[in-house]
């Protein structure tokens, strides 16, 4: 069944590429997503028709989006072609760059929307193909096509795409349970800003814990009474969230932890995860096809005294929150952190229990997300009531962009896992 989803992409306010610990730009974007039968899909957005080329660079983009030159990508990327952002109306994406398309149809004069003028006396565009083997020439033509079979055009060069089939491969921990946290204490949230003297929501928190959404959730979920049940079901059925690593070092060494959405590995046959020995494959939508990077990457994960910790100011985490049978909200947290008990299992292996994931979501993006929700889910009047509730109750307690202003609300949810093995990417489905 098709699923409508709003993706709120909030990337860390630290100058890092890929807030999963890799350096990059500050990112935030809200994009409606048609997810089809899986949890992700093609992104669409629009902009002002007279936007000029120098204005279209998205200030916010998904993590790990670099051009081959090393510059940040504006658009494209990922299996859905939009992981790094989408271009405004009248722009096209080519190799990660938004290129303006002049709008002169039916016009004898006036601005063309690209910083130039329409009309017969307009200087003809000059093809720009120096150093390029392929792609558009910026004058309505082409600099050539790639004919090398599997080669694709990237930044004007014909290149072979990398083999990402092993992305997310390794020992994994499958999410089996998850639930919103309504508490702002040591059992219900994390200290995101590393300041034990501050906590949220004010007057209802302790132990330096930041979970501002504890004051918002009851009101917010009243609009979606089945959301918590759908959230629990999502992680126990066909599509689930998993954490994987090449080497889970339980002896105090650091390692990289990758979060991806996955499904059971069909080639391995039926398996009961509670019995152990099950395999999964990661959904290709979560992988940047340019460099095989994944947005939910936590460098320097650590297990100490039986407790796993990972993430921090430069990490992000994506959570898909079903709001109804056909609607989901995908929220990616800034400053994402993970904490969980590592519990050994009889016969070897381990699972994660009493897990918490915390992060911060920008308030302006939440408000905008409400506007994008379909009318058959929320009427115009209900959207107004919901935004009024968010405006009153969602008090920013985290500064995500280091400008001295608190702009995001802290959030936390509980989880537990069972072990398995991730074989890498699933076949396209």
N, C-alpha and C positions, 0 to 999 in steps of 0.2 A: 504494500500500500504506500502511495506517495506520502511524503512527510514534508511539511513546510517548516523551515527553521530560520531563526534570526541568529546570525553569528555576531557576537560582540567580541571583537578581537582587541584585547587590551595588552599591549606589550610594555615591558618594563620601562620605567622612566630613567634607567641608568643607561649611559651611552654604551650599548653593547649590541652586537648583532646576534640575534637569537638569544633572547633573554634566557634561553636554557643554558646560560653560562658562556655563550659566545658573543663577541662584541658586535654592536649594531646600533640602529637609530631608535629613538623613542617612537613607539607606535600605538595607535588607537584607531580602530575603524569599526563601523557598524555596517553590515552588508546583509541584505536578505539572501537566503540560500534555499534553493530548491534541491532537497536532498535525495529525491527519488526513493529507492528502497534501502539505502544505507544511511549513515549518519552524516554524510557530507555530500556536496554537489556543486553545481555551477553557481557562481556568484554573479549578481547583476547589480548595477547601481547607475545613477545618472547624475549629471552635473548641469551647470549653466551653459547654454549654447554659445555664449560669447566668451567663455573661459579661454584665456590665452595660454599658449604653450608653456610659458615660464611659470604659470600658476598651477599647473596640473599635477606637479609632483606630489603624491599623497604624503601628507605629514605623518601618516600612520600606515604601517604595513606590517605583515606577519613577519616572524623572526626568520633568520637564516636566509634572507633574500638578497643575494649579492649577484651583480652582473659579473661576467668573467673578467671584466676590468677591475673588479673590486669595489665598484661603486654600488650603492644601494639600488635595488630594482624598484620600479614603480608599480609593476603589475605582472600578471602571469604567474608561472610557477605552480608546482603541485600537479597532481593528477587531474584536478578540475580546472586547471589553467587560471586560477585566481587566488592562489594561496598568498601571493605577495601584494594583492590589491587589484582593483579594477579601475579602468579609466573612466573619466566623465563622459557624458554624451558628446558626440562629434569628435571623439578621440579613438584611436585604435591602438592596441597593444602589440608591439613588435619587439621580441627579445628582451622583455622586461622594461621597455621604455614606452611611455604614452606619446603617440604622435598625433598632432592635430590634423583634422581633415577639413579643408576650406569649405565653407557653406555659402556658395554663390549661386545655387540653382534658383532661377527665377529672379535674380537680382541683377540690376545693371550697375549698381554702385553701392557703396557702403562697406562697413567692416565685414571681413570674411570669417570672423571668429577665431582667427589664428594670428592676429596682430598685423594683418595686411588688409588691402582693399579689394573689393570686387570691381569688375569693369574691364572694358576692352583695353584701356591704357595701362592696365596692371602689368607689371613686368612678369614675363613668363618664369615659372620656377626652373631652377637649374638643378639637373640631376646630381645627386651626391653619392657617388659610388667609389670614391677613392679608398682603397684598402678594404673594400667589401667584395665578397664572393657571391652574396645572396641577399635577399630581403628587399624591401621597398627603397626606391631612390629618392624619396622625399619630393618627387615631382610627378607622382601619379604612375610611375613606371616601376620596373624591377631591375635590380642589380644582378639577377641571375637566380637560378634554382639549384637546389642540391640534388644530385643524381646518384649519390653513392649508397643507394639502398637504405640502410638504417640511419644515414646521416640526417641531421636536422640543422636548420639555420639558427645560429646563436650569435648575436652581436655581429652580424654580417659575415660570419664564417661558417663553413660547413663542418660540423663536428659530429662525432659519435657520442650519443648520450651515455652517461655512466650506467653501470649495472647496479641497480639498487635492490636486487632481489634479496640480499641479506640484511636489509635495514630492519632493525628491531629483533634480530635473531639472538638467541641465547636463553638462559634460564629465565623464566618469567613468573610473575605473581599475578594471577587473575583476580580481578575484583569480583567478589561473590556477594557482598552486601554493601550498601551505602545508604546514608540518610543525612538529611540536613541537621545541623547542630543548632539547637536553640539556647545553648548555654555560653556564657562568656567567662569560664573559669578554666583551670588547668585540664579538666576532663572534656571541655567542649570547644577549645580553640587554641591558637598559637600566638606567641608574641612576635608579630610580623615586623615591627619597627625596632626590635631589640632594645626596648626601653621598658624596664620593669615598673617604672613610675607612671606609665600611661596605660590605659585600657579602654575598651569600648564594648557596649554602649555605656556611657557615663552613668554611674549610680547603680549599674546592674552587673558590673564586671569585677574581676579580681585577678591577682597573680600576673599582672601585665598583659593579660590575654586580649587580643584584638578580634572581636567578632561582632562588629556593629550591626550586622544583619540579624542578630538575635532579636533585636527590637522591631525589625521590619517583617520578618518571615511570616508571623501569624496573620498580619494584614494582607501581605502579598499573596500568600497561599489561599486566602479566602476567595480569591478570584479563580483559583485552579484547585478545587478540592481533591482531585485525584493525583496531583503532581507527585507527592511523596511515594504513593504506591507505584506509579509508573517509573519513578527513579529507581526504586528497589528492583522492579522487574527488568529494567533495561540491563542491569549488570549481572543478571542471573540467567539470561537467555541467549539468543543467537549472537548478538553483538555486545561486546563488553570492553571494559578498559583494562589494560594490563601494564605492569612495570617490568621491564626486562633489562638485563645487563650481560655483557660478555663474561664477567667474573664477579659474582657477588662475594666480596671479601668480608667475611664475618669476623675477621681477626683484628679489626682496627685500621685497616688500610682503606684508602679512598678509591672510589670507582665511579664511572659514569652510569647514570640511571636514565632510561628512556621510557617515556609514557606514550602509548599508542592505543588506538581502538583496534580490536581484533575480533576474530571469530574462531570456532573450532576448526582445526585442520581437517578438511574433508577427506584427504588422502589417507589419514590415519585410521579412519573408521570411527564408529561410536565409542564414546568413552565417558565414564563418570568421574568428574573432577575430584569428588570426595574420595575416590579410591586411589587417586594418584596416577602418574604416568601419562597424563593427557598432553596433547600438543595443540598449539594454536598457530594462526598466521595473521600477520598485521595487515590492516586495510591500507592499500596503496595511497588512498587520499591523503594520508597523514605525512607523506614523504615528498620533499622538494626534489623533483626530478632533475634539477640542475646539478645538485651536489649530494643527493641522497640524505640530506640532513632532515631531522625531525624537529618540530617546534617544541615539543615537551621533552627537553633534555636537561638533566640535572648533573652538572659536573661536581665532583668531590662529595658524592654521597658517602656516608660513614655509618658503620655499625659499631657502637661502643656500649659495653655493659648490657648487651641484649636489646638495644634500642636503635632503630634506623632513623637517621635524620638526613634530609636532603633539601636542596633549594636555598632560597634567600632572596636578597634584593634583586639579583639578576636572573631570576628564574620565572617561568610562567607555567601554568597548568590549565588544560582545557577540560571543562565539565559540560556534558550535555544534559540539560534538565528537561525531560518531557513535561509538557504542560497540559497534555490531553492526548487522546488516542492518535491524533494526526499532527500534532504540533510539538516542536521541541525548541528550547532556547539553548544555544551553545555559548557558554561564557568562559573566556580565557582570563585567568587571574594574573595580575601583576604580583611581584614579590612573593611568588608561590613557595610554600614550604610544606614538607612532609615529615611526619613523625609517626612511628609505629613500633610496637613490640615485635621482636623476632622470636618466634616460638618454634623450637625444634620439634620434629615429628618422629614418631616411632618408625624405625626402618630407614631413617635419613631424610634429609630435606628439611624445610621449614615453611611456615606460613607467617603472615603478618596479621596481628590482632590489635584491637584498640587503636586503629589508625586514625590520624587526623590529617586533612589537607586544608591549608588556609591560604588566603590570598586577598587581593583587594580589587574591586571593580569600580571604574569611574562612574560617578553619579550622572554626568551628562550623557554618557553612553546608555545607561539604563533608561533614562527618560526618552531618549531617541528610539530605543528598542521598542518601547510601548507603541509609539506611532506606527511602526512597521508591522505590528501584529495584524493579521487578517480580521476583517469585520465579522466573519462568522465565528471567530473566537472571542473577540471583545468588540462591543459596539462603541460608537464614538463617545457616548455618555459614560460607558464603563472605563474607557481609556482615560477620560478626564478625571474620573474618581480615582483611578489607580495612580495617575501621575500626581494628583494632589496628595495621596497617601505617601507616595515615595518622597515627594518634596518635603513633607512634614517629618516623616519618620527616618528617612535615610540620611543620617547626618555624617558627612565625610569625616573620617578619622585618620586617613593615611594620605601622605603626600607622595604621589607616584612619579612626579617629574622634577622633584628637587627645586621647586621655585618658591618654597616657603608657604604655599597654600595647600591645605588639605583638600583633595579632590576626589577621593575614592572611599568606598565603604568596605571595611574588612568583612570576611566571610569565612565559614568553616563547615566542613562536613566530615562525617565518620565513615570509615570503611574497614573491611577485612578482606583477606585474600586466601587463595589456595595456590600451591605451586604447580608448574607445568613447564613445558618447553616451547618456545616460539621458533618456528622454522624459517622465519623471515616473512617476506611479503606474500599475501594471497595472490592467486591468479586474478586478473581483472574480473569483477563480477558486478 
